[in-house]
C-alpha cells in the first residue's frame, strides 16, 4: 500500500489547481470557494496564503516572474510579492453563472483551461487556449463541468474531462495545436467516483483525482488502470507531480458537498496530501507572460 501523508490540514472547501513551480521549488494551489491562493514550501514546511478578488481555479508561473491566475470571469496577473491581481482579459462575460475551473501549460507556454457552470446544471463549460495575447475556444463540445485539460509530453495529445458524464476524453493535436479527432480514453464507474483534474507523466500515463472516490487513479496510455492510491478524504480533486525530481505527488481535496456526519468520518477532508511515485511528472511552464 502506498504511504500517504498530510502536508497541510487547511480545511479547504474546494481545494484545486495544484501546480509545481520549478523556479521557486514550491507548490501553488487554490481554494476556489474560499477565494484563496496557497503556496506550500517543502523546504520550510509551511504554507503562505493570499486572498483573491473572486473564485479562483488556479495560478500558474509565468515567464515574467509573476503568475497568471484563472479567476471566476477571466485571466489576471498575480504578483505574490504584492498580493495583487491585475486583470488581463475577461472570459465568458456573457455567461454570469460560469467560472474558470482547471488549467495546464503547454510546452510552448500557452495556457489551456476550461470553464464550467458554477451551478453544475447547464452544459455551458468550454475549453480554451491563451497564447499570451488572446483567448481562443479550441472547438470541443461543451460540457457542464470541465476538468483538465492535460497535455502529453510532446503536446500531440490533449486529455480533458467531462466530470458529470464520468468520461476522460483524449484528442489528437496537429503541429499547430489544433484538435484533429477525439475519442473516449476512460469511462469511470460512478461507484468509483467522478473524474476530476488530470495530469500526464513523462511516460504518457494519466493521473486523475476521483471526486467521491477516496482515491487517485493512474491510467496507462492505452486506458488500462495501473495503480490506485487511497486517500483519507472522499473528494480528491487533482494531482500535481513535484519536488526536485518531480516524483512527489501532491493531492488536493475538498470538504464541499459533505454532510456534518461525513466530515466526522473524514476529519482530514480539505487537506493536501502527498505520496511518492516511480515515474516523474512533466515539467510544466512557465506560461507566456501577457504581451
Secondary structure, 3 states (H helix, E strand, C coil): CCCCEEEECCCCCEEEEEEEECCCCEEEEEECCCCEEEEEECCCCEEEEEECCCCEEEEEEECCCCEEEEECCEEEEEECCCCEEEEEEECCCCCCCEEEEEEEECCCCCEEEEEEECCCCCCCECEEEECCCCEEECCCCCECEEEEEEECCCCCEEEEEECCCCEEEEEEECCCCCEEEEEEEEECCHHHCEEEEEEEECCCCEEEEEECCCEEEEECCCCCEEEEEECCCCEEEEEEEECCCCCEEEEEEECCCCCHHHHHHCCCCCCEEEEECCCCECCCCCECCCC
